[in-house]
């Protein structure tokens, strides 16, 4: 792999306001602060959730909506550049009142009840997402592969 080394530049810690769209809130924050490369972590709860599942056969996202109160057991993602703008690629694991867990790619429509967030901004070359012709996904520079 042709790789770059990154150093921690800045850490942002805070929460999103109740009623905020979770993904839009994260995206608005990273755009406002011009964070181009980083890591996102969070937990909390949502009053409604929308996630996507990528169907590898059709190469299309399928939307799954949970119209119920759920805990955010884990929220994790990365920040890179897509279409010349900071882009948050976030996955989320959610739990219901029966202890069941569900997850997927965070989509717009997930409404914050409470959300505590940590964003680590990295100093180094920006990472750009490009469409990978093999998978149809927008991935980090698809020409660089991780070698064992």
LINWOSUL-V699013 format. One record per residue. N is the residue number from 1. RES is the residue in three letters. D_FIRST is the distance of its C-alpha to the first C-alpha in Angstrom with 2 decimals. Layout:
n->N res->RES d_first->D_FIRST
n->N res->RES d_first->D_FIRST
//
This chain:
n->1 res->UNK d_first->0.00
n->2 res->UNK d_first->3.73
n->3 res->UNK d_first->5.64
n->4 res->UNK d_first->9.40
n->5 res->UNK d_first->12.06
n->6 res->UNK d_first->14.98
n->7 res->UNK d_first->18.54
n->8 res->UNK d_first->21.21
n->9 res->UNK d_first->23.44
n->10 res->UNK d_first->26.08
n->11 res->UNK d_first->27.18
n->12 res->UNK d_first->29.56
n->13 res->UNK d_first->31.82
n->14 res->UNK d_first->34.51
n->15 res->UNK d_first->35.86
n->16 res->UNK d_first->36.40
n->17 res->UNK d_first->40.01
n->18 res->UNK d_first->41.71
n->19 res->UNK d_first->41.93
n->20 res->UNK d_first->38.76
n->21 res->UNK d_first->36.39
n->22 res->UNK d_first->33.42
n->23 res->UNK d_first->30.60
n->24 res->UNK d_first->32.59
n->25 res->UNK d_first->33.35
n->26 res->UNK d_first->29.73
n->27 res->UNK d_first->28.87
n->28 res->UNK d_first->31.95
n->29 res->UNK d_first->31.06
n->30 res->UNK d_first->27.52
n->31 res->UNK d_first->28.88
n->32 res->UNK d_first->31.87
n->33 res->UNK d_first->29.87
n->34 res->UNK d_first->27.21
n->35 res->UNK d_first->24.33
n->36 res->UNK d_first->21.19
n->37 res->UNK d_first->18.45
n->38 res->UNK d_first->19.44
n->39 res->UNK d_first->20.30
n->40 res->UNK d_first->23.61
n->41 res->UNK d_first->25.73
n->42 res->UNK d_first->29.29
n->43 res->UNK d_first->32.24
n->44 res->UNK d_first->35.80
n->45 res->UNK d_first->37.71
n->46 res->UNK d_first->38.26
n->47 res->UNK d_first->41.50
n->48 res->UNK d_first->39.77
n->49 res->UNK d_first->36.22
n->50 res->UNK d_first->34.39
n->51 res->UNK d_first->31.03
n->52 res->UNK d_first->29.18
n->53 res->UNK d_first->27.98
n->54 res->UNK d_first->25.64
n->55 res->UNK d_first->27.32
n->56 res->UNK d_first->24.76
n->57 res->UNK d_first->27.62
n->58 res->UNK d_first->29.04
n->59 res->UNK d_first->25.84
n->60 res->UNK d_first->28.05
n->61 res->UNK d_first->28.46
n->62 res->UNK d_first->31.59
n->63 res->UNK d_first->33.36
n->64 res->UNK d_first->34.83
n->65 res->UNK d_first->37.46
n->66 res->UNK d_first->38.89
n->67 res->UNK d_first->42.19
n->68 res->UNK d_first->42.78
n->69 res->UNK d_first->42.17
n->70 res->UNK d_first->38.94
n->71 res->UNK d_first->37.19
n->72 res->UNK d_first->33.62
n->73 res->UNK d_first->32.34
n->74 res->UNK d_first->28.80
n->75 res->UNK d_first->27.17
n->76 res->UNK d_first->23.48
n->77 res->UNK d_first->21.27
n->78 res->UNK d_first->18.97
n->79 res->UNK d_first->19.80
n->80 res->UNK d_first->18.12
n->81 res->UNK d_first->19.76
n->82 res->UNK d_first->21.23
n->83 res->UNK d_first->23.96
n->84 res->UNK d_first->23.99
n->85 res->UNK d_first->25.03
n->86 res->UNK d_first->23.65
n->87 res->UNK d_first->22.91
n->88 res->UNK d_first->23.26
n->89 res->UNK d_first->21.56
n->90 res->UNK d_first->23.66
n->91 res->UNK d_first->24.50
n->92 res->UNK d_first->27.76
n->93 res->UNK d_first->29.62
n->94 res->UNK d_first->33.38
n->95 res->UNK d_first->36.35
n->96 res->UNK d_first->39.96
n->97 res->UNK d_first->43.26
n->98 res->UNK d_first->43.11
n->99 res->UNK d_first->39.92
n->100 res->UNK d_first->37.97
n->101 res->UNK d_first->34.42
n->102 res->UNK d_first->32.84
n->103 res->UNK d_first->29.62
n->104 res->UNK d_first->27.45
n->105 res->UNK d_first->25.88
n->106 res->UNK d_first->28.24
n->107 res->UNK d_first->30.37
n->108 res->UNK d_first->33.17
n->109 res->UNK d_first->36.48
n->110 res->UNK d_first->35.70
n->111 res->UNK d_first->38.45
n->112 res->UNK d_first->38.15
n->113 res->UNK d_first->40.83
n->114 res->UNK d_first->39.04
n->115 res->UNK d_first->35.41
n->116 res->UNK d_first->34.03
n->117 res->UNK d_first->30.68
n->118 res->UNK d_first->28.20
n->119 res->UNK d_first->25.67
n->120 res->UNK d_first->23.21
n->121 res->UNK d_first->22.29
n->122 res->UNK d_first->19.31
n->123 res->UNK d_first->19.50
n->124 res->UNK d_first->16.61
n->125 res->UNK d_first->15.23
n->126 res->UNK d_first->16.34
n->127 res->UNK d_first->14.22
n->128 res->UNK d_first->15.81
n->129 res->UNK d_first->16.41
n->130 res->UNK d_first->16.85
n->131 res->UNK d_first->18.55
n->132 res->UNK d_first->16.49
n->133 res->UNK d_first->18.88
n->134 res->UNK d_first->18.25
n->135 res->UNK d_first->19.11
n->136 res->UNK d_first->21.12
n->137 res->UNK d_first->19.54
n->138 res->UNK d_first->18.43
n->139 res->UNK d_first->14.84
n->140 res->UNK d_first->12.30
n->141 res->UNK d_first->11.08
n->142 res->UNK d_first->10.92
n->143 res->UNK d_first->9.38
n->144 res->UNK d_first->5.77
n->145 res->UNK d_first->5.20
n->146 res->UNK d_first->4.65
n->147 res->UNK d_first->5.56
n->148 res->UNK d_first->8.88
//
